[in-house]
Amino acid sequence: MSTLILALVAGGAVGLALGALGGGGSVLAVPALIYLLGFSPAAATTAGLLIVTATSATALYAHARAGHVRWKAGALFAAAGLLPAAAAGAAAARLPQPLLTAAFGTVAAVAALRMLRPTDGMVVRNVAGVRPGRAAGAGAGLGALTGLLGVGGGFLAVPALVTVLAFEMQAAVGTSLLVITANSLASLTLRGASASALDWAVIAPFTAGAVLGAWDGKRLAGKVSGPLLQRVFAVVLLAVAAFMLADAVA
């Protein structure tokens, strides 16, 4: 299969996940760039941020049109993560490649296991009120993760918005895309030099496939059970995480 087709197919899968679930697609982007398209872990995290920024902004527009974005709360949540995202993005370039791979595999495994856990009653237990300290802490941690590993962090942002800010699921998915876009842009500000050396002949079709997939994912979310989509994605992600961890320790 040619590199162009691989990039388009992988990008479509990433966009589909982001559009349908409000996150998780970026956790597939980096492994796809490394193992399918030959990027180094460091280059893949930078390319992943570029792809996630474009795709999340597209999916954010679609969710905003449907009225599923809480702009004020989302902006406050994202603001707490901007500086950590930028700082972690600068630090990522200095870390050993196997360490980045192992860290990414660990985060992917945690994300998959979180997605497989039942979430019934989560909102009920947390509607007593928003705690600003917890919200700021969650936003800062999410920003650091985005900058370090090149992931948008939607798989953590959605449950955080539900549990910390007591959002209903649709609003959490839409608002998470605002947080992902802001954090990704913040991290990219300190990766400009490394971004110029990337293989744009691969990144451009990957991004195009992801943007188109995000629109399809938004439509798919309205037709297929959300929990079913999440479980299928979690199983795929768990397999990817196991492969990456095995590769890091080999």
C-alpha positions in Angstrom: 0.0 0.0 0.0 1.4 3.4 -0.9 2.4 6.0 1.7 -0.3 8.4 0.4 -3.1 5.8 0.9 -1.8 4.8 4.3 -1.8 8.4 5.4 -5.3 9.0 4.1 -6.7 5.8 5.8 -4.9 6.4 9.1 -6.0 10.1 9.1 -9.6 9.0 8.5 -9.5 6.7 11.5 -8.1 9.5 13.7 -10.8 12.0 12.6 -13.6 9.4 13.0 -12.6 8.9 16.6 -12.3 12.6 17.3 -15.6 13.5 15.7 -17.5 10.7 17.3 -16.0 10.6 20.8 -14.6 14.1 21.3 -11.1 12.6 21.9 -9.0 9.5 21.5 -8.1 10.0 17.8 -4.8 11.6 18.6 -3.8 8.6 20.6 -4.0 6.6 17.4 -2.2 9.3 15.3 1.2 9.0 16.9 1.4 5.2 16.7 0.2 5.4 13.0 2.9 7.9 12.2 5.6 5.8 13.9 4.8 2.3 12.8 3.0 2.8 9.5 4.7 5.9 8.1 8.2 5.7 9.5 8.3 8.8 11.8 10.6 8.9 14.8 8.7 9.2 18.2 9.8 12.9 18.5 8.8 13.8 15.0 5.5 11.8 15.4 4.5 13.8 18.5 5.1 17.1 16.7 3.2 15.9 13.6 0.5 14.6 15.9 0.0 18.0 17.4 -0.4 19.6 13.9 -2.9 16.9 12.9 -4.9 17.1 16.1 -5.0 20.9 16.0 -6.5 21.0 12.5 -8.9 18.1 13.1 -10.1 19.3 16.5 -10.8 22.7 15.2 -12.9 21.2 12.4 -14.8 19.0 14.8 -15.2 21.9 17.2 -17.0 23.9 14.5 -19.4 21.0 13.9 -20.2 20.6 17.6 -20.5 24.4 18.1 -23.1 24.6 15.3 -25.1 22.0 17.2 -24.9 24.1 20.4 -22.7 21.5 22.3 -19.8 23.8 23.3 -19.7 25.7 26.6 -17.3 28.4 25.6 -16.7 30.3 28.9 -16.1 27.2 31.0 -14.1 25.5 28.3 -11.9 28.6 27.9 -11.2 28.7 31.6 -10.4 25.0 31.7 -8.1 25.3 28.7 -6.4 28.4 30.0 -5.0 26.4 33.0 -3.3 24.1 30.5 -1.6 26.6 28.2 1.6 27.2 30.0 2.1 23.5 31.0 1.4 22.5 27.4 4.1 24.9 26.1 6.7 23.9 28.7 6.1 20.2 28.2 6.4 20.6 24.4 9.8 22.2 24.8 10.9 19.4 27.2 9.7 16.6 24.9 12.5 17.2 22.3 15.1 16.4 24.9 13.8 13.1 26.0 15.1 9.7 24.8 13.0 8.1 22.0 12.4 4.8 23.9 11.2 6.8 26.9 8.7 8.7 24.7 7.4 5.5 23.2 7.0 3.9 26.6 5.3 6.9 28.1 2.9 7.1 25.1 2.1 3.4 25.4 1.3 3.8 29.1 -1.0 6.7 28.5 -2.8 4.9 25.7 -3.3 1.9 28.0 -4.7 4.1 30.7 -7.0 5.8 28.2 -8.3 2.4 26.9 -9.0 1.1 30.4 -10.8 4.3 31.4 -13.0 4.0 28.3 -13.9 0.4 29.2 -15.0 1.3 32.7 -18.7 1.9 33.1 -19.6 5.6 33.6 -23.2 5.3 34.8 -24.0 7.7 37.6 -20.8 9.7 37.1 -22.7 13.0 36.7 -25.0 12.3 39.6 -22.2 12.0 42.0 -20.6 15.2 41.0 -23.3 17.7 40.4 -23.0 19.3 43.9 -20.8 22.1 42.5 -17.7 22.9 40.5 -14.4 23.1 42.5 -12.2 25.7 40.8 -9.0 24.2 42.2 -9.8 20.8 40.8 -10.8 22.3 37.5 -7.5 24.2 37.3 -5.5 21.1 38.3 -7.2 19.0 35.7 -6.7 21.6 33.0 -3.0 22.0 33.8 -2.4 18.2 33.8 -4.1 17.9 30.5 -2.0 20.6 29.0 1.2 19.0 30.2 0.2 15.7 28.6 -0.7 17.4 25.4 2.7 19.1 25.1 4.8 16.1 26.1 3.2 13.4 24.1 1.5 15.2 21.2 -1.9 14.0 22.2 -5.0 16.2 22.4 -6.0 14.6 25.7 -9.7 14.3 24.8 -9.9 10.9 26.3 -9.1 12.6 29.7 -10.8 15.9 29.0 -14.3 14.4 28.5 -14.4 12.5 31.8 -12.8 15.5 33.6 -15.4 17.9 32.2 -18.1 15.4 33.3 -16.8 14.7 36.8 -15.1 18.1 37.7 -17.5 20.5 35.9 -20.6 18.3 36.0 -21.2 18.6 32.2 -23.7 16.4 30.4 -21.9 14.1 27.9 -22.8 16.0 24.7 -21.5 19.3 26.2 -18.4 17.5 27.5 -17.6 16.1 24.0 -18.0 19.4 22.3 -16.2 21.5 24.9 -13.3 19.0 25.1 -12.6 19.9 21.4 -12.1 23.5 22.5 -9.7 22.5 25.2 -7.8 20.1 22.8 -7.4 22.9 20.1 -6.1 25.4 22.6 -3.6 23.1 24.3 -2.3 21.8 20.9 -1.7 25.3 19.6 0.1 26.2 22.9 2.4 23.3 22.5 3.1 24.0 18.9 4.3 27.5 19.7 7.6 26.0 21.0 7.9 23.3 18.4 8.0 25.6 15.3 11.6 24.7 14.4 11.0 21.0 14.5 7.8 21.3 12.6 9.6 22.8 9.6 11.6 19.6 9.2 8.7 17.3 9.0 7.6 15.3 5.9 4.7 17.4 4.8 4.0 15.1 1.9 2.7 12.6 4.5 1.3 15.1 7.0 -0.9 16.9 4.5 -2.9 13.9 3.3 -3.0 12.5 6.9 -4.6 15.8 8.1 -7.0 15.9 5.1 -8.2 12.4 5.9 -8.6 13.3 9.6 -10.6 16.4 8.8 -13.0 14.5 6.6 -13.2 11.7 9.1 -14.2 14.1 11.8 -17.3 15.1 9.9 -18.2 11.5 9.4 -17.6 10.8 13.1 -20.0 13.6 14.1 -22.7 12.0 12.0 -21.8 8.5 13.2 -22.2 9.6 16.8 -25.8 10.4 16.1 -26.6 7.0 14.7 -24.6 4.5 16.8 -24.6 4.0 20.5 -22.0 6.1 22.2 -21.0 3.3 24.7 -20.6 0.8 21.8 -18.3 3.2 19.9 -16.3 3.8 23.0 -15.8 0.1 23.8 -14.7 -0.8 20.2 -12.3 2.0 20.2 -10.9 1.1 23.6 -10.2 -2.5 22.5 -8.2 -1.2 19.5 -6.4 1.3 21.6 -5.4 -1.3 24.2 -3.9 -3.5 21.5 -1.9 -0.5 20.2 -0.7 0.3 23.7 0.5 -3.3 24.3 2.4 -3.2 21.0 4.1 0.1 21.8 5.1 -1.0 25.3 6.6 -4.2 24.0 8.5 -2.2 21.4 9.9 0.2 24.0 11.3 -2.5 26.2 12.6 -4.7 23.4 
